[in-house]
Amino acid sequence: MSDPDEERLDSLSPSAKLVFKVLEYNASLTQKEIIQRSRLSGRTVRNALDQLERIEAVEKGVCIHDARQNRYELTTATARPEVGLDD
């Protein structure tokens, strides 16, 4: 992640940073899965996702298994490159 991306994340709430890290380690999750893994309340996760969407750090997509839910994942600009692919 480049310095401008880090600066954008520094301005976020601690809960938004935690949700970012949860998505960083789990690739793509529904809101319910983020709530379970982060142990934050639903309202807190919704607010965190709103903050992350505002700075274009996450993308919202349709969940194939349940169209009523959305899947969230990091944008390619903020996603951490895979470690060890060139080794």
N, C-alpha and C positions, 0 to 999 in steps of 0.2 A: 504494500500500500504506500502510495506517495505522500509527501508532506501535506499537500492541500487536502487529501482525503482524511488524514489524521486530524487536521485542524477542524474539519467539518464534524468529525466524531467527538472531538473534545468539547464541543459546545452542547452536546446532548446530555440528557438526564442519565443518571446511573442505570436506571431500568432500561433505557433505550440501548445503552452500551452492552448490557447483559443480553438483551434480545439479539443484538448484532452478533455477539460471540456465540450464542446458541445456534444461530443460523450459519455462522462461519464453520462450526464443527459438524453440523447436521445437514448441510446443503439446502434442502427444501422441506418445509414443514407447514402444517395447517396451524391456525391460531390455537386450536385446542392442544396440539402437540407442543407448541411453544409454551403454553401455560403450564403443561405438565413438566416439561424439562427445566423451565426457569423457576418454577414454584412461585411465580408472581400471580397476582389476581388478574382476572379477565380484563377488567377496566385498565389496569396498569399496562398490560400487554397491548391493548388496543391503542392507548396513548403513545406507547413506545413505537409501535408500528407506524402510526401517523407521523411521528417525528422522523423516522427513518425514510418514509416515503417522501416527505417534504424535501429532504436533502438528496433524494434519488439514490439512496443506498440499498434499498430493497425493491423488488418487483413483485407485484401481486398477479397470480395466475389462477386458472380454474383447476380445482381438484378433480381428477378424472374419476375417482371412486365415489365422490359425493359432490354434485354440482352446486349444492347449497353452501359449500365451504370454499375458501380460497387457500391457495398454497403460496407461501412467501419464500423468496430466495434472494440472496445478495445479487446485486447487479454485477455485471462483469467488470466494471470499473473498480468496485470495492472488494471483489472476491479475492481471497488469498490464492496465489498460484500453488499448484500441487507440488509438494516437496518430493524430491527424488526422481522425477520423471526423466531427467537428463543424465542421471548417474549410471 
